[in-house]
């Protein structure tokens, strides 16, 4: 079997494990030791599945951290680096990140900085991880409540997609991942948006359809990333829904935690309204987006003026900003998106009250 060139690295289900197994055996002389990064949940539920598919990985060094967004910080990374040092990791070592977006973000970042860079493999176990967090070469951790403020661009050896992990997820976790898939349709592929509108959330009953849609969603994002790996221009459209969404996620991180995807769904509703007001999105497209996303996740409580002002302060730290002005990615129509759109504070506030 030919080993894929760096960057041609996404593999699905049974074939994925065959490719990874062959790679690990083929590279036996250049990989000194293998580390598997897990959290409390994936250690219990996902690690046995990995071992079942690649038995010799049982001999790997396991590094386990606590689960949850609170662990996504530089101190967790330092502790992982200390564990790697203690276990005699070197530049020929390999890290396998087995988990959701927190694990793949942390593990990729550690791989990018330890010994100035070691190899890593992502095996995302959540829908959000599969279609977003583990795709696109971004790694990073939060700085206090500011999302992904510390990070790097670093390419994994492989991205392994095993859709069987999805059967263990709750409806809310599926919904969180769906948000990014819906976003991919809204910014780049109208037909994909329409297909996502028709999917039933039950993974088990619609397994083959879900596999197709996950594959398609990843390809949409990967096509954008390949054109602009370092987010100098086009890749910024992937931030649609995230300027407001990340602010909501950060603000409620230590209070009533909102899942990333749920924050993005809410962000896309508000940012679609802004798109309608200043970026040419038609009223019919806006109403279609709002109707579907609101049905998926109804916004039950209006955000107060005090909370809006605090959210605006968080948005001021957004990485897309230039010259102290908040930048948005906004829809022109379903399937087409603009980036570097400056939005006045008054209109952002109005979007929350609309």
Steps between C-alpha positions, in 0.01 A plus 500: 500500500629844407536739792312825425689823460486740791166678479318219310413344829127456565377142523168347605390203713659158436733624228621771737626247755665295227685809374607600851609147589709474184653843563598413857658172388662658194650779709618268779862614463418871509242493782670444833187481714128570478290704742120505511334809647153438644264652753295326770218423256697381197726291724196298604288492184728558200844363585374136502362554147839628381674201658249266339591637157877530557598252768869591530408852614432346842876534553479878457544755779162636610473862617162578654359842587166612641221562251347839427573844356653616830796269433578677172771727639876542496541337842351174372745516208793548737392196700474291183848617395635398842343155457657468155840597640464256789411221257806584287320634195724645231463648151436151360197454724139507381188620683157356418224737615189297578210725597284798416609848402665575835728197470591557133565871562715438806679197357577673172633806680722291728631312196584831331707633791657194668863467385402766240261257336417130500253303288138449596181327382146621573220253566200721586222325690229768481312632198635850571853364509455311175361784288676796659748490787727228362489634141703794376841490672402735784607411853465702816379568850300769676651792690275530804157543336631610157450216252805359319716804574820292514566262212678401184443357154632143490416216261422149633630186336145367472142585585312181583120521482318211670129578485422213739604728788197718425262234633610585853412872472199678646253689280645830627852397397376400154327837474824674597685332213215563258550874551836492322362281220212742446750786500700330223187493287407861577842640408593282203243247376127571482411145393680363808303741723178364345606139560588575861154652545351159419716279723357331808716544809489126585845374392418131543193504275672707230858372523586490128348841433692649792827348372446666162416839654797490740733415210352782290523750787867421557574538128332843493714623788817337370456662156481843665796428730718376212447831318594705808678289766609792721169692493625805309175537305244244377531271802349776714156406364517196731453747784139572403293477820815493713554867585182504706510124562847501659405801712194312633706187564771698682255705708305197619806273535509529878126556559245304298729329250380499138641241261709645217257395228199638685681834535571494126135429416396805704785701346390404147145619569620841620768533233250404227288795614807727477567351153144593400542854631834589339633224270224435250355178644139484381212506746389157374846346559516660845157369595588152374820495707335639812201266473709184471769589755245627754307173467821307570586707804240753617640814665287501813643797691583841360847628585497805724666832414759441772586158351514648148758757615710225657476293181620799296806526725577134429455555124765771513756220559392306189802398289337623178489860619713767335570858612286448812190435288287188537508297177228258396457241228152559357277327248421651161259216428466138607819336370703821467684694771707819539778559753662803667162669542510782754180523704416797723436431866148634472408238241657216700291606802189521283553145373460365856175690548348415163 
